[in-house]
């Protein structure tokens, strides 16, 4: 995944670098539900633009409750390639495209755990991943700042369609039947 991101950014960077002095080219930083990131984009005319970038970030949470230690983590790693259609030639736009998606969720619980029909003193781990190639659709206002104005604000509201999550559950010393029953519930 890391190689694909580096390759895509390098190719995109070379293409966009040739447009760096052209009106409509821009670079920005962003913060959102997919983490923090950076984008480069080009607005071909009043109605059509293209942008790509990288989003990354993580969040970890630890808690102890009723003698059980819980640890959760979310890791964000996406690379979008998106087309913007500025419907009226102004700031309002519809956006769509593809996203290389390496977002993951993980969790761990340690202590006396009820798993399936049994109680075990163990550590259970769970990992959730999503389709690596996802689709994005959204709408927004504004876009990547251009060399004309240098600064701007934008708003995006969209959906990353990443398919059904893939979950795994493991715990040492737990009967395979209890583990399968717990994973099915």
C-alpha positions as CSV (number, residue, x, y, z in Angstrom):
1,X,0.0,0.0,0.0
2,X,2.8,2.5,0.9
3,X,4.5,1.9,-2.5
4,X,1.2,2.6,-4.3
5,X,0.7,5.8,-2.4
6,X,4.3,7.0,-3.1
7,X,4.0,6.1,-6.8
8,X,0.7,7.8,-7.2
9,X,1.9,10.9,-5.4
10,X,5.1,11.0,-7.5
11,X,3.2,10.7,-10.8
12,X,0.6,13.2,-9.8
13,X,3.2,15.5,-8.5
14,X,5.1,15.4,-11.8
15,X,1.9,16.1,-13.8
16,X,0.7,18.8,-11.5
17,X,4.2,20.5,-11.3
18,X,4.0,21.3,-15.0
19,X,0.8,23.2,-14.2
20,X,2.2,24.9,-11.1
21,X,2.5,28.3,-12.7
22,X,-0.9,28.1,-14.4
23,X,-4.0,29.7,-13.1
24,X,-6.3,27.1,-11.4
25,X,-3.5,25.1,-9.8
26,X,-3.5,24.9,-6.0
27,X,-2.3,23.1,-2.9
28,X,-4.1,22.9,0.4
29,X,-4.1,21.2,3.8
30,X,-7.2,19.7,5.3
31,X,-8.7,18.1,8.4
32,X,-11.7,15.8,8.3
33,X,-13.2,12.5,9.4
34,X,-10.5,10.6,7.4
35,X,-7.7,12.3,9.3
36,X,-5.5,15.2,8.3
37,X,-4.0,15.5,4.8
38,X,-2.8,17.5,1.9
39,X,-4.2,18.0,-1.6
40,X,-3.1,19.3,-5.0
41,X,-5.6,20.2,-7.6
42,X,-6.2,21.9,-10.9
43,X,-9.3,23.7,-12.1
44,X,-9.4,23.3,-15.9
45,X,-12.2,25.9,-16.3
46,X,-15.2,27.3,-14.5
47,X,-16.9,23.9,-14.5
48,X,-14.3,21.1,-14.1
49,X,-11.5,20.4,-11.7
50,X,-9.4,17.5,-10.6
51,X,-7.7,16.9,-7.3
52,X,-5.7,14.2,-5.4
53,X,-4.0,14.0,-2.1
54,X,-3.4,11.9,0.9
55,X,-5.2,11.6,4.2
56,X,-3.7,9.9,7.3
57,X,-4.1,9.8,11.0
58,X,-4.8,7.6,14.0
59,X,-6.7,7.6,17.2
60,X,-6.1,5.3,20.2
61,X,-8.3,4.7,23.3
62,X,-7.5,2.7,26.4
63,X,-9.8,2.0,29.3
64,X,-10.2,-0.4,32.2
65,X,-13.7,-1.5,33.2
66,X,-14.8,-4.3,35.6
67,X,-11.4,-5.8,35.6
68,X,-11.1,-5.9,31.8
69,X,-8.5,-3.8,30.0
70,X,-9.7,-2.5,26.7
71,X,-7.6,-0.9,23.9
72,X,-9.0,0.4,20.6
73,X,-7.3,2.0,17.6
74,X,-8.3,3.6,14.3
75,X,-5.8,4.1,11.6
76,X,-6.6,6.2,8.5
77,X,-4.7,6.0,5.3
78,X,-6.5,7.1,2.0
79,X,-5.4,8.4,-1.3
80,X,-8.3,10.0,-3.3
81,X,-8.3,10.8,-7.0
82,X,-11.4,13.0,-7.5
83,X,-13.2,15.0,-10.2
84,X,-15.1,18.1,-9.3
85,X,-18.0,19.4,-11.4
86,X,-18.8,23.0,-10.5
87,X,-22.4,22.8,-11.5
88,X,-23.1,26.6,-11.9
89,X,-19.5,27.6,-12.6
90,X,-19.0,29.0,-9.1
91,X,-18.2,27.5,-5.8
92,X,-20.9,24.7,-5.5
93,X,-19.6,21.4,-6.8
94,X,-20.4,17.7,-7.1
95,X,-17.4,15.4,-6.5
96,X,-16.8,11.8,-7.4
97,X,-13.9,9.4,-7.9
98,X,-11.9,6.6,-6.5
99,X,-10.0,6.2,-3.2
100,X,-7.2,3.8,-2.3
101,X,-8.4,2.9,1.1
102,X,-6.2,1.4,3.9
103,X,-8.4,2.4,6.9
104,X,-8.4,-0.1,9.8
105,X,-9.9,-0.5,13.2
106,X,-8.4,-2.8,15.9
107,X,-9.3,-3.7,19.4
108,X,-8.0,-5.7,22.3
109,X,-9.6,-6.9,25.5
110,X,-7.7,-8.6,28.4
111,X,-9.1,-10.2,31.5
112,X,-11.9,-12.7,32.3
113,X,-13.9,-12.6,29.1
114,X,-17.2,-14.2,28.2
115,X,-16.6,-15.7,24.7
116,X,-19.2,-17.9,23.2
117,X,-20.5,-20.2,26.0
118,X,-17.3,-20.0,28.1
119,X,-15.4,-17.6,30.3
120,X,-11.7,-17.4,29.6
121,X,-8.8,-15.4,31.2
122,X,-7.1,-14.3,28.0
123,X,-6.5,-11.5,25.6
124,X,-8.9,-11.3,22.6
125,X,-7.9,-9.2,19.6
126,X,-10.1,-8.0,16.7
127,X,-9.2,-6.3,13.4
128,X,-11.5,-4.7,10.9
129,X,-10.5,-3.7,7.4
130,X,-12.3,-2.5,4.3
131,X,-12.1,-2.8,0.5
132,X,-8.8,-1.4,-0.7
133,X,-10.4,0.3,-3.7
134,X,-13.4,2.4,-2.8
135,X,-15.7,5.0,-4.4
136,X,-16.3,8.5,-3.1
137,X,-19.3,10.7,-3.9
138,X,-20.0,14.1,-2.4
139,X,-20.9,17.7,-2.7
140,X,-19.2,20.8,-1.5
141,X,-18.5,24.5,-1.7
142,X,-15.1,25.9,-2.7
143,X,-12.1,24.0,-3.8
144,X,-8.3,23.8,-3.8
145,X,-7.0,27.4,-3.5
146,X,-5.5,28.7,-6.8
147,X,-2.6,30.8,-7.5
148,X,-5.1,33.6,-8.1
149,X,-6.4,33.9,-4.6
150,X,-3.8,32.0,-2.5
151,X,-6.1,31.3,0.4
152,X,-9.6,29.8,0.7
153,X,-12.0,27.8,2.7
154,X,-14.0,24.8,1.5
155,X,-16.7,22.5,2.8
156,X,-17.2,18.9,1.8
157,X,-19.9,16.4,2.6
158,X,-19.5,13.0,1.1
159,X,-19.6,9.2,1.5
160,X,-16.8,6.8,1.1
161,X,-18.3,3.6,-0.2
162,X,-16.0,0.9,1.1
163,X,-18.0,-2.3,0.9
164,X,-18.6,-4.7,3.8
165,X,-16.1,-4.7,6.6
166,X,-13.9,-7.7,7.0
167,X,-13.5,-8.7,10.7
168,X,-11.2,-11.2,12.4
169,X,-11.3,-12.3,16.0
170,X,-8.6,-14.2,17.8
171,X,-7.9,-15.3,21.4
172,X,-5.3,-17.7,22.8
173,X,-6.7,-20.7,24.7
174,X,-10.3,-20.3,23.6
175,X,-12.2,-23.2,22.1
176,X,-12.7,-22.8,18.3
177,X,-16.4,-23.4,18.7
178,X,-16.8,-20.5,21.2
179,X,-14.6,-18.3,19.1
180,X,-16.7,-19.0,16.0
181,X,-19.9,-18.5,17.9
182,X,-18.7,-15.1,19.2
183,X,-17.5,-14.0,15.8
184,X,-20.9,-14.9,14.3
185,X,-22.8,-12.8,16.9
